[in-house]
Amino acid sequence: MPKVHAGGDFLCPAYMLGKIALEEAMHMPETVDFCRNQAILGRGDAFAEQMLDIHGERLEIMTKHNVEFFVLSLASPGPQGRCNKEDAEGLASRANDYMAKEVAKNPKHFAGFASLSMHDPVQAAGELRRAVEELGLKGAILNDYQSAGPSGEQMLMYDQPKYDPFWSAVQDMDVPVYIHPRIPARLIDRWKVPHVKTELWDEREWLMVAALQFGQDVQRHVLGMCVNGVFDRFPSLKIIIGHLGEMIPAHLWRVDHWMIRHHKHRGLPMKNPIRYYFQKNIWLTTSGHFSTPDLMNAVTAVGADHIMFSIDHPFEDIEEAAMWWDTLQINPVDKVNMGRNNAIKLLKLDLPLMGVEAVMDGLSRQL
């Protein structure tokens, strides 16, 4: 059963010190033009500057709202958007070097996830090992499927046995992999043409990206890893998904019900219910999803020990996320664990674990 701390004589309405967030995007100079051209999101030069900034305004706003630590990652799609193998591998290597250099400037407040090309699982494993063991990065971020083929028409998914060498290395290194959404492949080079859409999303472009498409795509990938036995072959694997689980927690009962009732007797590869993997192998973050009812549903579904506070900056506002978390009325043990301690444990961050007194300190200062 998921672990939920229901005891205590009070809920916690006070601001929390020392929050940690870990789905926080950045660009480096060679990739920033991509976000300048995100016409569908109404982004432009100011947004590009936010993506490039790490140690200036970003840190000032973090400090103002008691967010102590960011785990940064190269903004989506990163190497997953490069259909050429050598191009993707080169970008990943340069991005990891850049990330390591930037977080080393202020390790009290920043760490980073590695970027990886997933064209070749053995090469990806080697680059991850370099990023973790030589550069000090804390795991990897994969922006959903890898584009491949002459024009990017292929979608490489990591739930197939071909990727077992990669997952074996991840398990051996004991680092988490964050599976993050991405835009449809056909749009990567066409942000300047807002009317260009995929066939699936014609006449319903408003549901693209974060409104629906992001969640649906990551659902398919992560649930594919479950049903195709990835977590059975690698039982210590640690996966993170954002946006409060990409809508999966609300559907866990139905998915498992269908699997057990209709597919188990047909040779379903997975050995356990999907809920089991979410309580053992998969962690969720609150990135870009600041809803208290949805958070409580996720706590019930997977347990507070598998949920972590995050923001999704600069796509989302630090202030809005922090204010929601600080005014959240929830048991203080869960609040501190989800807001800080779970991330420290999972990512092995060089930061102290904190008890309820951290939240109480916020309460006493506020009063």
Buried (B, 14 or more C-beta within 10 A) or exposed (E): EBEBBEEEEEEBBBBBBBBBBBBBBBBBEEBBEBBBBBBBBEBEEEBBBBBBBBEEEBBEBBEEBBBBBBBBBBBBBBBBBBBBBEBBBBBBBBBBBBBBEBBEEEEEBBBBBBBBBBBBBEBBBBBBBBBBEEBBBBBBBBBBBBBBEEEBEBBBBBBEEEBBBBBBBBBEBEBBBBBBBBBBBBBBBBBEEEEEBBEEBEEEBEEBBBEBBBBBBBBBBBBBBBBBBBBBBBEEBBBBBBBBBBBBBEBBEEBBEEBEEEEEEEEBEBEBBBBBBBBBBBBBBBBBBBEEEBBBBBBEBBBBBBBBBBBBBBBBBBEEBBBBBBEBEBBBBBBBBBBBBBBBEBBBBEBEBBEBEBBBBBBEEEE
